[in-house]
Amino acid sequence: MEPDAVPAIDRLVVVWRDPAQDARHLIGHLARTLGEIRFWYEQDLSAAFSKGFKLLPEFPEHRVEASPYTERYLFALFAERIPSQARPDARAMLAGWGVEHVDDQFEVLARSGGIRATDRIELVEYRRDDDELMAPLEFRVASRRHLDDPAPLSIGDEVRLTREPTNDYDPRATIVDRSGRHAGYVPRPYVPMFARLLDAGVEVEAKVVRRLMVPDDVDKWVVRATRR
């Protein structure tokens, strides 16, 4: 594999956005193996339940990894988030999301987030908490709308990932910093990984690679992080 090549994405994290605070809660996982698609919920959903989350109608039982929902093809809830290639603007949409393999449903969902105006579900690439960041990771900068004066971002900007141990909500929080100004945060699914790497002194390069135009959030910037 070339140094900057990104391996196929075979697992996604399903995130639910709290409508009151726009906080994100990990609620489930979507994975694929040869001939099978699986979905399962997080074991502990108490934090999401306390904010109003209800089990998805398509998955009405709280099944966990040991007994997941299975299908031969991508579940309709997620498949309908992928634009039909018959659309005249499909190629432009996929290119705007940074999709390299247009027939790869998991890559499309990971790059676009699968975000729709009709619900509060978002999908992101899965990384283990002990991942060493040997393969580059692209993530959508979180919490910009909660900052009083977030640093402006542009495609190509170099940014720094810096720890914020004094954060009231999570002492593992990691800031996306541009030229000494706060531009947002690393999203929740990657907080343990980046906190561990940065606390261990690992150097991480990060650059803004694109801007996503998605429902209800027109200031969604994507950063590509690579271990130096």
Backbone as CSV, one residue per row, in Angstrom:
resi,resn,N_x,N_y,N_z,CA_x,CA_y,CA_z,C_x,C_y,C_z
1,MET,0.849,-1.209,0.000,0.000,0.000,0.000,0.882,1.255,0.000
2,GLU,0.575,2.244,-0.796,1.312,3.484,-0.809,1.137,4.197,0.525
3,PRO,2.080,5.060,0.957,2.028,5.692,2.264,0.731,6.434,2.527
4,ASP,0.179,7.124,1.534,-1.017,7.920,1.747,-2.282,7.206,1.286
5,ALA,-2.168,5.944,0.883,-3.343,5.220,0.424,-4.267,4.916,1.594
6,VAL,-5.552,4.931,1.342,-6.539,4.659,2.371,-7.169,3.306,2.094
7,PRO,-7.105,2.378,3.060,-7.680,1.054,2.817,-9.201,1.129,2.739
8,ALA,-9.793,0.056,2.217,-11.254,0.003,2.123,-11.877,0.143,3.506
9,ILE,-12.991,0.824,3.552,-13.708,1.042,4.807,-14.771,-0.052,4.938
10,ASP,-14.627,-0.904,5.926,-15.557,-2.011,6.091,-16.393,-1.908,7.365
11,ARG,-16.222,-0.827,8.099,-17.031,-0.629,9.311,-17.246,0.855,9.539
12,LEU,-18.475,1.196,9.873,-18.856,2.583,10.139,-19.468,2.682,11.526
13,VAL,-19.307,3.835,12.137,-19.978,4.140,13.397,-21.228,4.945,13.081
14,VAL,-22.338,4.586,13.694,-23.594,5.306,13.504,-23.775,6.247,14.688
15,VAL,-23.949,7.512,14.381,-24.021,8.564,15.392,-25.404,9.209,15.341
16,TRP,-25.939,9.524,16.516,-27.209,10.253,16.609,-26.926,11.626,17.188
17,ARG,-27.467,12.666,16.544,-27.247,14.047,16.988,-28.404,14.513,17.843
18,ASP,-28.106,14.916,19.052,-29.094,15.433,19.992,-29.687,16.714,19.422
19,PRO,-31.018,16.789,19.191,-31.601,17.979,18.560,-31.513,19.224,19.425
20,ALA,-31.406,19.072,20.739,-31.370,20.242,21.623,-29.980,20.879,21.658
21,GLN,-28.951,20.064,21.814,-27.593,20.586,21.976,-26.687,20.297,20.794
22,ASP,-27.170,19.530,19.826,-26.384,19.110,18.678,-25.180,18.262,19.096
23,ALA,-25.228,17.727,20.321,-24.184,16.803,20.758,-24.363,15.476,20.024
24,ARG,-23.267,14.769,19.849,-23.310,13.513,19.106,-23.116,12.324,20.039
25,HIS,-23.968,11.317,19.848,-23.911,10.111,20.661,-23.689,8.900,19.761
26,LEU,-22.724,8.058,20.101,-22.505,6.822,19.361,-23.618,5.853,19.712
27,ILE,-24.363,5.426,18.703,-25.476,4.525,18.992,-25.304,3.142,18.379
28,GLY,-24.484,3.000,17.340,-24.404,1.692,16.713,-23.259,1.566,15.734
29,HIS,-23.230,0.399,15.086,-22.166,0.085,14.136,-22.753,-0.593,12.911
30,LEU,-22.169,-0.292,11.764,-22.546,-0.906,10.499,-21.281,-1.518,9.919
31,ALA,-21.309,-2.823,9.659,-20.096,-3.505,9.205,-20.434,-4.449,8.065
32,ARG,-19.406,-4.775,7.289,-19.604,-5.726,6.205,-18.460,-6.733,6.186
33,THR,-18.826,-7.962,5.879,-17.871,-9.007,5.564,-18.360,-9.616,4.262
34,LEU,-17.622,-10.533,3.715,-17.991,-11.105,2.433,-19.395,-11.713,2.490
35,GLY,-20.325,-11.102,1.733,-21.673,-11.650,1.632,-22.611,-11.293,2.764
36,GLU,-22.199,-10.424,3.675,-23.081,-10.100,4.802,-22.867,-8.675,5.292
37,ILE,-23.989,-7.990,5.565,-23.984,-6.663,6.179,-24.565,-6.818,7.576
38,ARG,-23.924,-6.181,8.563,-24.392,-6.297,9.947,-24.616,-4.907,10.549
39,PHE,-25.654,-4.808,11.396,-25.871,-3.612,12.206,-26.118,-4.041,13.630
40,TRP,-25.507,-3.338,14.562,-25.804,-3.578,15.979,-25.675,-2.273,16.756
41,TYR,-26.362,-2.248,17.893,-26.343,-1.069,18.766,-25.178,-1.150,19.756
42,GLU,-24.782,0.021,20.245,-23.885,0.086,21.388,-24.549,-0.605,22.579
43,GLN,-23.732,-1.211,23.432,-24.267,-1.885,24.615,-24.986,-0.896,25.534
44,ASP,-24.364,0.240,25.772,-24.912,1.247,26.686,-25.424,2.442,25.884
45,LEU,-26.726,2.612,25.866,-27.349,3.736,25.160,-27.984,4.725,26.124
46,SER,-27.636,4.624,27.391,-28.318,5.433,28.408,-28.163,6.931,28.171
47,ALA,-26.974,7.370,27.748,-26.769,8.812,27.517,-27.650,9.305,26.381
48,ALA,-27.732,8.530,25.304,-28.581,8.923,24.171,-30.050,8.861,24.550
49,PHE,-30.451,7.809,25.278,-31.845,7.692,25.717,-32.248,8.902,26.575
50,SER,-31.319,9.364,27.413,-31.632,10.486,28.306,-31.871,11.782,27.539
51,LYS,-31.376,11.850,26.282,-31.550,13.038,25.443,-32.679,12.874,24.433
52,GLY,-33.416,11.764,24.522,-34.575,11.593,23.652,-34.429,10.589,22.538
53,PHE,-33.286,9.921,22.448,-33.113,8.932,21.398,-34.034,7.740,21.610
54,LYS,-34.592,7.247,20.527,-35.390,6.028,20.548,-34.809,5.053,19.534
55,LEU,-34.922,3.768,19.825,-34.399,2.782,18.889,-34.983,3.023,17.503
56,LEU,-34.166,2.845,16.495,-34.581,3.117,15.124,-35.685,2.161,14.706
57,PRO,-36.740,2.660,14.050,-37.844,1.778,13.643,-37.389,0.580,12.811
58,GLU,-36.358,0.759,12.015,-35.845,-0.340,11.199,-35.141,-1.406,12.045
59,PHE,-34.719,-1.013,13.247,-34.011,-1.920,14.155,-34.629,-1.797,15.547
60,PRO,-35.823,-2.362,15.742,-36.598,-2.110,16.956,-36.117,-2.835,18.210
61,GLU,-35.219,-3.801,18.067,-34.686,-4.509,19.223,-33.270,-4.031,19.518
62,HIS,-32.946,-3.967,20.801,-31.613,-3.508,21.197,-30.619,-4.664,21.062
63,ARG,-30.277,-4.984,19.817,-29.316,-6.053,19.557,-27.908,-5.486,19.607
64,VAL,-26.997,-6.245,20.224,-25.608,-5.806,20.342,-24.738,-6.676,19.427
65,GLU,-23.424,-6.495,19.510,-22.529,-7.117,18.532,-22.643,-8.637,18.491
66,ALA,-22.954,-9.249,19.613,-23.030,-10.705,19.650,-24.225,-11.263,18.884
67,SER,-25.245,-10.436,18.673,-26.452,-10.903,17.966,-26.985,-9.798,17.055
68,PRO,-26.218,-9.419,16.034,-26.574,-8.254,15.221,-27.705,-8.539,14.245
69,TYR,-28.259,-7.482,13.683,-29.141,-7.596,12.515,-28.240,-7.927,11.331
70,THR,-28.687,-8.795,10.451,-27.874,-9.155,9.289,-28.719,-9.102,8.019
71,GLU,-28.061,-8.793,6.917,-28.689,-8.764,5.600,-27.621,-9.085,4.551
72,ARG,-28.085,-9.517,3.392,-27.146,-9.751,2.284,-26.744,-8.433,1.633
73,TYR,-27.672,-7.467,1.661,-27.424,-6.177,1.022,-27.559,-5.072,2.057
74,LEU,-27.074,-3.886,1.705,-27.111,-2.757,2.620,-28.538,-2.457,3.052
75,PHE,-28.750,-2.301,4.347,-30.068,-1.996,4.893,-30.632,-0.731,4.251
76,ALA,-31.945,-0.721,4.023,-32.588,0.394,3.328,-32.342,1.724,4.026
77,LEU,-32.315,1.728,5.363,-32.097,2.966,6.111,-30.821,3.668,5.673
78,PHE,-29.813,2.900,5.317,-28.528,3.473,4.916,-28.399,3.573,3.397
79,ALA,-28.967,2.603,2.682,-28.874,2.621,1.215,-29.549,3.856,0.626
80,GLU,-30.626,4.319,1.258,-31.353,5.461,0.705,-30.605,6.776,0.908
81,ARG,-29.490,6.736,1.623,-28.664,7.927,1.824,-27.612,8.084,0.729
82,ILE,-27.565,7.128,-0.168,-26.589,7.152,-1.254,-27.296,7.649,-2.516
83,PRO,-26.807,8.708,-3.154,-27.499,9.240,-4.333,-27.471,8.258,-5.499
84,SER,-28.574,8.167,-6.201,-28.635,7.315,-7.374,-27.658,7.825,-8.426
85,GLN,-26.935,6.906,-9.040,-25.994,7.324,-10.069,-26.708,7.758,-11.345
86,ALA,-28.041,7.585,-11.359,-28.821,8.090,-12.489,-29.036,9.597,-12.389
87,ARG,-28.826,10.162,-11.194,-28.968,11.611,-11.040,-27.918,12.330,-11.872
88,PRO,-28.297,13.392,-12.554,-27.308,14.101,-13.378,-26.181,14.730,-12.567
89,ASP,-26.449,15.009,-11.280,-25.422,15.633,-10.448,-24.706,14.642,-9.539
90,ALA,-24.950,13.337,-9.733,-24.389,12.335,-8.825,-22.865,12.370,-8.815
91,ARG,-22.259,12.419,-9.975,-20.797,12.411,-10.056,-20.198,13.626,-9.355
92,ALA,-20.848,14.778,-9.542,-20.345,15.995,-8.898,-20.485,15.894,-7.377
93,MET,-21.596,15.315,-6.907,-21.791,15.151,-5.468,-20.716,14.243,-4.886
94,LEU,-20.477,13.116,-5.534,-19.496,12.169,-5.038,-18.090,12.769,-5.041
95,ALA,-17.772,13.506,-6.077,-16.465,14.158,-6.143,-16.328,15.192,-5.032
96,GLY,-17.409,15.919,-4.769,-17.388,16.914,-3.703,-17.191,16.311,-2.328
97,TRP,-17.623,15.077,-2.169,-17.441,14.371,-0.900,-16.073,13.707,-0.797
98,GLY,-15.326,13.708,-1.885,-14.019,13.069,-1.863,-14.070,11.569,-2.072
99,VAL,-15.147,11.076,-2.675,-15.282,9.637,-2.916,-14.416,9.240,-4.108
100,GLU,-13.558,8.264,-3.914,-12.696,7.795,-4.993,-13.281,6.585,-5.694
101,HIS,-13.980,5.739,-4.973,-14.567,4.526,-5.540,-16.086,4.671,-5.481
102,VAL,-16.678,5.127,-6.573,-18.078,5.544,-6.561,-19.045,4.385,-6.355
103,ASP,-18.603,3.170,-6.581,-19.467,2.004,-6.387,-19.352,1.415,-4.984
104,ASP,-18.514,1.995,-4.159,-18.309,1.492,-2.797,-19.269,2.203,-1.848
105,GLN,-20.323,1.518,-1.453,-21.354,2.142,-0.625,-20.813,2.614,0.719
106,PHE,-19.922,1.848,1.319,-19.384,2.242,2.616,-18.512,3.489,2.497
107,GLU,-17.757,3.593,1.415,-16.944,4.790,1.240,-17.830,6.016,1.027
108,VAL,-18.897,5.866,0.255,-19.818,6.989,0.039,-20.408,7.442,1.365
109,LEU,-20.850,6.512,2.202,-21.452,6.868,3.487,-20.430,7.508,4.421
110,ALA,-19.211,6.988,4.418,-18.185,7.547,5.289,-17.823,8.960,4.888
111,ARG,-17.677,9.205,3.586,-17.247,10.526,3.124,-18.362,11.566,3.213
112,SER,-19.604,11.154,2.951,-20.726,12.103,2.968,-21.326,12.255,4.354
113,GLY,-21.165,11.234,5.193,-21.822,11.217,6.494,-23.230,10.653,6.421
114,GLY,-23.741,10.449,5.206,-25.105,9.938,5.078,-26.135,10.848,5.722
115,ILE,-25.843,12.127,5.774,-26.695,13.077,6.499,-27.900,13.474,5.650
116,ARG,-29.070,13.456,6.299,-30.302,13.880,5.637,-31.019,14.887,6.526
117,ALA,-31.870,15.696,5.904,-32.638,16.684,6.671,-33.769,16.039,7.457
118,THR,-34.118,14.794,7.146,-35.290,14.161,7.743,-34.996,13.385,9.018
119,ASP,-33.719,13.203,9.379,-33.415,12.555,10.655,-32.090,13.097,11.176
120,ARG,-31.605,12.529,12.270,-30.410,13.058,12.908,-29.305,11.995,12.988
121,ILE,-29.286,11.152,11.967,-28.290,10.097,11.897,-27.097,10.550,11.057
122,GLU,-25.929,10.165,11.483,-24.698,10.477,10.767,-23.788,9.252,10.840
123,LEU,-23.017,9.012,9.800,-22.098,7.873,9.781,-20.665,8.353,9.610
124,VAL,-19.764,7.697,10.320,-18.344,8.041,10.222,-17.535,6.756,10.165
125,GLU,-16.340,6.851,9.619,-15.451,5.691,9.547,-15.100,5.216,10.953
126,TYR,-15.076,3.921,11.148,-14.723,3.348,12.444,-13.212,3.252,12.594
127,ARG,-12.719,3.649,13.752,-11.333,3.394,14.140,-11.325,2.913,15.598
128,ARG,-10.539,1.899,15.873,-10.394,1.416,17.243,-9.726,2.479,18.110
129,ASP,-10.013,2.459,19.418,-9.387,3.406,20.323,-7.871,3.246,20.343
130,ASP,-7.370,2.027,20.053,-5.932,1.791,20.065,-5.315,1.841,18.668
131,ASP,-6.050,2.383,17.698,-5.521,2.538,16.345,-4.290,3.448,16.385
132,GLU,-3.278,3.118,15.598,-2.029,3.882,15.605,-1.963,4.926,14.501
133,LEU,-3.035,5.112,13.759,-3.114,6.112,12.695,-2.071,5.855,11.613
134,MET,-1.823,4.595,11.329,-0.902,4.271,10.249,-1.522,4.572,8.882
135,ALA,-2.852,4.480,8.802,-3.571,4.892,7.593,-4.200,6.253,7.866
136,PRO,-4.152,7.188,6.911,-4.754,8.510,7.118,-6.228,8.408,7.467
137,LEU,-6.710,9.361,8.232,-8.116,9.414,8.633,-8.686,10.775,8.272
138,GLU,-9.850,10.773,7.625,-10.569,12.018,7.366,-11.737,12.115,8.329
139,PHE,-11.897,13.296,8.944,-13.019,13.502,9.864,-13.611,14.886,9.691
140,ARG,-14.887,14.994,10.044,-15.591,16.264,9.960,-15.416,17.026,11.276
141,VAL,-14.926,18.254,11.190,-14.674,19.059,12.378,-15.988,19.272,13.134
142,ALA,-15.958,19.037,14.434,-17.162,19.105,15.254,-17.239,20.418,16.039
143,SER,-18.463,20.782,16.396,-18.765,21.826,17.394,-18.394,23.241,16.992
144,ARG,-18.198,23.519,15.706,-17.890,24.896,15.311,-19.015,25.850,15.661
145,ARG,-20.247,25.379,15.530,-21.377,26.268,15.767,-21.509,26.678,17.228
146,HIS,-20.816,25.965,18.125,-20.886,26.290,19.548,-19.785,27.258,19.979
147,LEU,-18.892,27.612,19.064,-17.830,28.554,19.382,-18.287,29.972,19.070
148,ASP,-17.898,30.916,19.917,-18.299,32.311,19.705,-17.686,32.885,18.436
149,ASP,-16.435,32.562,18.183,-15.748,33.114,17.010,-14.771,32.081,16.481
150,PRO,-15.280,31.038,15.809,-14.378,29.989,15.332,-13.414,30.499,14.270
151,ALA,-12.230,29.981,14.276,-11.244,30.360,13.270,-11.762,30.020,11.882
152,PRO,-11.620,30.930,10.923,-12.035,30.612,9.555,-11.152,29.509,8.990
153,LEU,-11.745,28.678,8.150,-11.002,27.592,7.535,-11.119,27.674,6.018
154,SER,-10.097,27.195,5.340,-10.093,27.120,3.884,-9.427,25.820,3.481
155,ILE,-9.793,25.328,2.317,-9.178,24.103,1.815,-7.673,24.316,1.673
156,GLY,-6.912,23.394,2.188,-5.459,23.484,2.150,-4.834,24.000,3.424
157,ASP,-5.633,24.539,4.348,-5.098,25.049,5.607,-4.456,23.935,6.426
158,GLU,-3.279,24.213,6.964,-2.659,23.316,7.940,-3.262,23.648,9.301
159,VAL,-3.669,22.633,10.030,-4.218,22.837,11.370,-3.465,21.954,12.358
160,ARG,-3.565,22.291,13.642,-2.935,21.504,14.698,-4.024,20.853,15.532
161,LEU,-3.744,19.642,15.980,-4.625,18.965,16.922,-3.974,19.077,18.296
162,THR,-4.661,19.743,19.214,-4.092,19.980,20.534,-5.066,19.524,21.614
163,ARG,-4.539,18.972,22.674,-5.370,18.448,23.752,-5.964,19.575,24.599
164,GLU,-7.135,19.306,25.159,-7.801,20.254,26.057,-8.227,19.509,27.335
165,PRO,-7.268,19.168,28.202,-7.580,18.371,29.389,-8.489,19.071,30.389
166,THR,-8.645,20.406,30.257,-9.512,21.142,31.177,-10.963,21.193,30.704
167,ASN,-11.265,20.513,29.585,-12.632,20.514,29.060,-13.598,19.939,30.085
168,ASP,-14.682,20.668,30.368,-15.639,20.260,31.401,-16.396,18.995,31.021
169,TYR,-16.563,18.752,29.714,-17.377,17.626,29.267,-16.562,16.359,29.070
170,ASP,-15.307,16.518,28.655,-14.474,15.354,28.403,-13.007,15.768,28.485
171,PRO,-12.278,15.315,29.512,-10.865,15.705,29.640,-9.984,15.159,28.530
172,ARG,-10.531,14.279,27.673,-9.758,13.771,26.533,-9.995,14.619,25.281
173,ALA,-10.784,15.670,25.383,-11.140,16.486,24.220,-9.895,16.990,23.494
174,THR,-10.013,17.059,22.167,-8.904,17.520,21.331,-9.397,18.621,20.402
175,ILE,-8.710,19.739,20.435,-9.074,20.926,19.657,-8.446,20.858,18.267
176,VAL,-9.193,21.359,17.284,-8.634,21.643,15.961,-8.256,23.117,15.979
177,ASP,-6.979,23.403,15.854,-6.447,24.763,16.018,-5.858,25.247,14.700
178,ARG,-6.229,26.459,14.329,-5.634,27.074,13.135,-4.976,28.381,13.534
179,SER,-3.662,28.430,13.412,-2.883,29.649,13.703,-3.184,30.204,15.083
180,GLY,-3.316,29.309,16.073,-3.553,29.742,17.439,-4.996,30.046,17.771
181,ARG,-5.905,29.816,16.823,-7.324,30.064,17.076,-8.098,28.758,17.044
182,HIS,-9.098,28.710,17.885,-9.927,27.516,18.024,-10.854,27.403,16.811
183,ALA,-10.746,26.282,16.089,-11.579,26.099,14.899,-12.645,25.033,15.086
184,GLY,-12.577,24.271,16.184,-13.544,23.203,16.421,-12.882,22.074,17.182
185,TYR,-13.532,20.910,17.142,-13.025,19.757,17.896,-12.944,18.514,17.026
186,VAL,-12.101,17.596,17.445,-12.116,16.247,16.892,-13.446,15.612,17.312
187,PRO,-14.160,14.941,16.404,-15.459,14.366,16.756,-15.338,13.213,17.752
188,ARG,-16.426,12.993,18.473,-16.452,12.059,19.596,-15.898,10.657,19.281
189,PRO,-16.224,10.043,18.125,-15.728,8.683,17.910,-14.209,8.559,17.916
190,TYR,-13.498,9.656,17.677,-12.041,9.590,17.578,-11.326,10.217,18.768
191,VAL,-12.081,10.695,19.742,-11.476,11.353,20.901,-10.504,10.428,21.639
192,PRO,-10.885,9.190,21.981,-9.924,8.338,22.714,-8.640,8.083,21.935
193,MET,-8.761,7.860,20.636,-7.584,7.559,19.824,-6.619,8.735,19.780
194,PHE,-7.140,9.928,19.433,-6.252,11.081,19.312,-5.693,11.504,20.665
195,ALA,-6.490,11.428,21.714,-5.984,11.792,23.045,-4.821,10.891,23.432
196,ARG,-4.959,9.596,23.189,-3.896,8.652,23.525,-2.632,8.932,22.709
197,LEU,-2.793,9.148,21.399,-1.630,9.397,20.555,-0.920,10.689,20.937
198,LEU,-1.678,11.761,21.099,-1.070,13.053,21.407,-0.434,13.052,22.790
199,ASP,-1.077,12.409,23.760,-0.507,12.340,25.102,0.794,11.529,25.116
200,ALA,0.917,10.611,24.152,2.132,9.798,24.057,3.221,10.502,23.248
201,GLY,2.931,11.704,22.768,3.925,12.465,22.031,3.985,12.165,20.544
202,VAL,3.008,11.436,20.024,2.985,11.149,18.590,2.679,12.429,17.822
203,GLU,3.437,12.699,16.771,3.196,13.881,15.952,2.201,13.556,14.852
204,VAL,1.194,14.417,14.726,0.128,14.208,13.751,0.042,15.429,12.846
205,GLU,0.097,15.191,11.544,-0.125,16.261,10.575,-1.599,16.303,10.232
206,ALA,-2.135,17.506,10.096,-3.559,17.629,9.774,-3.765,18.791,8.809
207,LYS,-4.621,18.559,7.824,-4.875,19.574,6.800,-6.354,19.548,6.415
208,VAL,-6.912,20.728,6.167,-8.284,20.832,5.674,-8.300,20.409,4.212
209,VAL,-9.152,19.429,3.871,-9.153,18.912,2.506,-10.428,19.216,1.729
210,ARG,-11.523,19.496,2.429,-12.735,19.852,1.694,-13.773,20.462,2.637
211,ARG,-14.802,21.024,2.018,-15.946,21.555,2.748,-17.190,20.845,2.237
212,LEU,-17.996,20.336,3.146,-19.217,19.639,2.774,-20.412,20.566,2.880
213,MET,-21.280,20.509,1.895,-22.530,21.251,1.929,-23.631,20.239,2.242
214,VAL,-24.029,20.177,3.480,-24.993,19.166,3.914,-26.181,19.841,4.590
215,PRO,-27.332,19.186,4.727,-28.513,19.816,5.337,-28.230,20.364,6.730
216,ASP,-28.709,21.565,6.961,-28.670,22.197,8.286,-27.277,22.483,8.811
217,ASP,-26.258,22.348,7.986,-24.908,22.573,8.474,-24.013,22.898,7.287
218,VAL,-23.950,24.184,6.942,-23.225,24.567,5.738,-21.768,24.925,6.030
219,ASP,-21.305,24.679,7.263,-19.935,25.002,7.623,-19.255,23.736,8.144
220,LYS,-19.314,22.678,7.351,-18.770,21.385,7.766,-17.463,21.132,7.020
221,TRP,-16.371,21.277,7.747,-15.052,21.129,7.149,-14.478,19.756,7.441
222,VAL,-13.765,19.212,6.470,-13.166,17.888,6.598,-11.660,18.034,6.715
223,VAL,-11.095,17.404,7.728,-9.660,17.415,7.977,-9.104,16.018,7.744
224,ARG,-7.963,15.957,7.116,-7.260,14.694,6.896,-6.068,14.657,7.854
225,ALA,-6.051,13.666,8.726,-4.976,13.549,9.741,-4.099,12.354,9.399
226,THR,-2.783,12.583,9.500,-1.810,11.547,9.170,-0.713,11.542,10.234
227,ARG,-0.316,10.356,10.629,0.803,10.249,11.566,2.076,10.699,10.861
228,ARG,2.840,11.574,11.508,4.067,12.112,10.884,5.158,11.026,10.852
